[in-house]
Amino acid sequence: MLAAVEQNSAALKFADAETRLNQDPEFLKASGLWDQDENNHYRHGEEAIQSVKFSLAKESSTYATEFALSMKRDPFLKQFKTYNPNAWCKESCDPGFTDIMHPCRGTATTCRNHQPNTTQEGKPCASSCWRFAFRFHQQVSKDTNGFMIQVDEFEGLGGGQKIETLMAEEVGLKIFRTFTGYDKLLDKPNGTSIENLAKVIKAWYQTGCSEMRIENVWVGSDDAPQEVKNARPRYSNHNDPYESMEDAVKKMGLR
């Protein structure tokens, strides 16, 4: 199964970026990444959304894609309809694309997209600004009592993910932020790590979803030093200082 995941993620990564084959619906369905079939039945009515680095370009890592595919194999997490932004075309009203100082926060009043952001039915479309589309799905998650899974890679959050965190705070959406203690080549997502995430999300629902702070979830290797596993508190506020795990491990003298 791991070999199949690696083949799928590699195929997506090296698909022709110029023709956007790496975001073609049929190609994504074949890879197992597509999760937006309106006819699919999901056991849980709550909807999830992933905050990940873009992983379908030639220069990108495949960690986010491998994480998404691992989630789709988990008995609990696969029962949630999950929006993966990497499966959709990317447009932006921000010339810098992920400039956190740009005023767009995905709302009709802040987005400066000169192209249509919605279909006639009011849903995001191919010409939507990525922030607008992402916020739309964040609101769907919030309205269905869902959550956002933020995949924090070893090197830290991407610029787009930091913007997605701000928008989640405005929406009032719960964030489960995963973290790992090694780079993506040594610490790939697997069934055990994803199962740990599933347990944390289950516990949140079992306790009435009352804790809305960012919840940090270890998804790294079981063999990692305990000080690395405990490098982050269980909960973080949105305005707490942020440090990548790469920097944290360096401070521990382990790199």
Wavefront OBJ file of the C-alpha trace (Angstrom):
o trace
v 0.000 0.000 0.000
v 2.847 2.389 0.833
v 4.321 1.787 -2.608
v 0.981 2.673 -4.192
v 0.830 5.904 -2.195
v 4.356 6.820 -3.267
v 3.537 6.103 -6.905
v 0.357 8.197 -6.727
v 2.042 11.179 -5.087
v 5.013 11.028 -7.451
v 2.734 10.868 -10.481
v 0.807 13.893 -9.255
v 3.957 15.836 -8.559
v 5.532 15.273 -11.953
v 2.389 15.628 -14.068
v 2.692 18.400 -16.661
v 2.332 21.619 -14.652
v 1.992 23.690 -17.811
v -1.218 21.902 -18.826
v -2.369 21.485 -15.197
v -2.744 17.746 -15.666
v -1.766 17.517 -12.006
v -5.119 19.136 -11.176
v -7.237 17.406 -13.836
v -10.322 15.815 -12.196
v -9.913 12.425 -13.881
v -6.198 12.312 -13.052
v -6.897 13.148 -9.406
v -9.664 10.554 -9.169
v -7.301 7.915 -10.490
v -4.698 8.915 -7.898
v -7.194 8.589 -5.037
v -6.841 12.226 -3.968
v -10.140 13.571 -5.312
v -12.801 13.722 -2.595
v -15.483 16.034 -3.938
v -18.041 13.675 -5.514
v -21.409 15.000 -4.375
v -22.850 11.473 -4.648
v -20.416 9.980 -2.148
v -21.909 8.985 1.177
v -19.967 9.809 4.329
v -20.882 8.401 7.715
v -20.160 11.699 9.457
v -22.087 14.803 8.444
v -19.350 17.098 9.728
v -16.973 18.266 7.002
v -13.214 18.628 7.309
v -10.696 20.789 5.486
v -6.946 20.381 5.084
v -4.443 23.210 5.391
v -1.365 21.988 3.534
v 1.557 23.214 1.498
v 0.994 22.995 -2.235
v 2.439 19.584 -3.158
v 1.586 18.996 -6.807
v 4.307 21.109 -8.409
v 7.625 19.728 -9.637
v 9.587 21.672 -7.027
v 7.355 20.588 -4.144
v 7.638 17.715 -1.710
v 5.015 14.975 -1.733
v 4.438 15.005 2.033
v 1.052 16.754 1.882
v -0.225 14.376 -0.790
v 0.992 11.346 1.150
v -0.699 12.729 4.265
v -4.004 13.176 2.403
v -3.878 9.674 0.956
v -3.070 8.224 4.400
v -6.098 10.021 5.842
v -8.292 8.462 3.169
v -7.200 5.004 4.369
v -7.907 5.654 8.054
v -11.153 3.924 9.178
v -12.336 6.997 11.095
v -11.044 9.954 9.083
v -12.137 8.590 5.712
v -15.724 8.921 6.908
v -15.507 12.737 6.735
v -15.923 14.612 3.483
v -12.616 16.478 3.308
v -11.668 19.462 1.180
v -8.088 19.294 -0.063
v -7.074 22.610 -1.701
v -4.311 20.896 -3.684
v -6.995 19.170 -5.781
v -8.267 22.466 -7.176
v -6.935 25.101 -9.551
v -5.070 27.994 -7.994
v -5.941 31.596 -8.782
v -5.206 34.593 -6.579
v -6.092 38.260 -6.251
v -2.726 38.640 -4.508
v 0.151 39.161 -6.995
v 2.446 37.527 -4.446
v -0.026 34.681 -3.955
v 0.752 34.133 -0.257
v 1.615 37.641 0.962
v 0.168 37.760 4.469
v 0.097 41.568 4.292
v -2.283 41.491 1.340
v -5.762 42.412 2.644
v -7.667 39.490 1.111
v -9.113 37.208 3.767
v -11.378 35.299 1.452
v -14.497 37.414 1.958
v -16.549 39.321 -0.597
v -15.461 42.602 0.991
v -11.722 41.837 1.168
v -11.110 39.823 -2.005
v -9.954 41.824 -5.032
v -10.365 39.104 -7.633
v -11.320 40.547 -11.028
v -12.694 37.176 -12.151
v -15.855 35.447 -10.871
v -15.418 33.875 -7.458
v -18.609 31.819 -7.560
v -20.891 29.852 -9.826
v -24.542 30.764 -10.270
v -25.212 28.458 -7.314
v -22.879 30.510 -5.117
v -20.074 27.937 -4.928
v -16.373 28.481 -5.722
v -15.375 27.949 -9.342
v -12.215 27.519 -11.439
v -11.574 31.268 -11.481
v -12.032 31.721 -7.724
v -9.276 33.333 -5.697
v -7.762 30.522 -3.634
v -8.383 32.440 -0.413
v -12.056 32.917 -1.283
v -12.476 29.215 -2.108
v -10.634 28.122 1.009
v -12.659 30.389 3.288
v -15.877 29.162 1.695
v -14.965 25.610 2.680
v -13.814 26.724 6.128
v -17.283 28.164 6.672
v -18.875 24.915 5.478
v -16.733 23.041 8.011
v -17.718 25.450 10.775
v -21.427 25.254 9.882
v -21.353 21.443 10.003
v -19.369 21.344 13.279
v -16.309 20.160 11.420
v -12.613 20.991 11.767
v -9.409 21.919 9.957
v -6.346 19.678 9.883
v -3.219 21.775 9.425
v -0.259 19.722 8.255
v 2.780 21.489 9.689
v 5.802 20.008 7.940
v 9.202 19.823 9.646
v 10.417 23.007 7.937
v 7.394 24.967 9.162
v 4.121 26.336 7.868
v 3.956 27.734 4.364
v 2.894 31.323 3.712
v -0.530 30.209 2.555
v -1.036 28.105 5.676
v -0.359 31.117 7.894
v -3.097 32.998 6.034
v -5.414 29.994 6.407
v -4.785 30.082 10.164
v -5.885 33.728 10.328
v -9.009 32.959 8.325
v -9.827 29.958 10.533
v -9.614 32.218 13.570
v -12.036 34.675 11.968
v -14.433 31.862 11.062
v -14.130 30.266 14.505
v -12.994 26.909 13.125
v -11.201 24.300 15.225
v -7.624 23.543 14.106
v -5.767 20.282 14.680
v -2.142 21.078 13.806
v 0.040 18.035 13.223
v 3.809 18.162 13.727
v 6.781 15.863 13.259
v 10.392 15.755 14.417
v 12.195 14.787 11.235
v 12.269 15.926 7.648
v 9.718 14.486 5.238
v 12.121 11.920 3.768
v 12.607 10.196 7.123
v 9.196 10.678 8.689
v 6.506 9.982 6.126
v 2.853 9.724 7.214
v 1.763 6.204 8.062
v -1.176 4.360 9.572
v 0.068 4.676 13.153
v 0.651 8.428 12.982
v -2.690 9.091 11.299
v -4.420 6.848 13.842
v -3.066 9.092 16.608
v -4.619 12.102 14.893
v -7.916 10.242 14.571
v -7.920 9.479 18.314
v -7.449 13.159 19.179
v -10.295 14.216 16.897
v -12.554 11.499 18.309
v -11.823 12.749 21.832
v -12.736 16.295 20.798
v -16.154 15.161 19.668
v -16.640 12.968 22.724
v -16.003 15.965 25.002
v -18.542 18.160 23.219
v -16.163 20.147 20.964
v -15.780 22.776 23.681
v -11.999 23.273 23.347
v -11.460 25.613 20.420
v -7.782 26.423 20.819
v -5.324 25.050 18.255
v -4.566 21.457 19.239
v -1.053 20.241 18.438
v -0.872 16.565 17.490
v 2.321 14.542 17.196
v 2.368 12.433 14.021
v 6.080 11.691 13.918
v 8.053 8.550 14.568
v 7.556 6.591 17.786
v 11.350 6.389 18.018
v 11.791 10.160 18.299
v 13.228 11.524 21.571
v 10.578 12.419 24.115
v 11.768 16.020 24.230
v 11.017 16.310 20.518
v 7.541 14.808 20.917
v 6.876 17.303 23.720
v 8.341 20.295 21.879
v 4.902 21.822 21.501
v 2.184 22.272 24.117
v -1.043 20.393 23.687
v -2.903 23.633 23.000
v -1.859 26.909 21.402
v -3.624 30.217 21.010
v -3.754 31.771 17.574
v -1.491 34.637 18.629
v 1.153 32.511 20.383
v 4.716 32.767 19.020
v 5.304 30.191 16.288
v 8.482 28.180 15.712
v 9.087 25.487 13.128
v 10.091 22.063 14.381
v 13.288 22.346 12.354
v 14.318 25.353 14.452
v 13.122 23.707 17.676
v 15.207 20.584 17.027
v 18.261 22.698 16.233
v 17.916 24.510 19.565
v 17.867 21.114 21.287
v 21.209 20.350 19.664
v 19.789 17.346 17.855
v 20.575 18.620 14.333
l 1 2 3 4 5 6 7 8 9 10 11 12 13 14 15 16 17 18 19 20 21 22 23 24 25 26 27 28 29 30 31 32 33 34 35 36 37 38 39 40 41 42 43 44 45 46 47 48 49 50 51 52 53 54 55 56 57 58 59 60 61 62 63 64 65 66 67 68 69 70 71 72 73 74 75 76 77 78 79 80 81 82 83 84 85 86 87 88 89 90 91 92 93 94 95 96 97 98 99 100 101 102 103 104 105 106 107 108 109 110 111 112 113 114 115 116 117 118 119 120 121 122 123 124 125 126 127 128 129 130 131 132 133 134 135 136 137 138 139 140 141 142 143 144 145 146 147 148 149 150 151 152 153 154 155 156 157 158 159 160 161 162 163 164 165 166 167 168 169 170 171 172 173 174 175 176 177 178 179 180 181 182 183 184 185 186 187 188 189 190 191 192 193 194 195 196 197 198 199 200 201 202 203 204 205 206 207 208 209 210 211 212 213 214 215 216 217 218 219 220 221 222 223 224 225 226 227 228 229 230 231 232 233 234 235 236 237 238 239 240 241 242 243 244 245 246 247 248 249 250 251 252 253 254 255
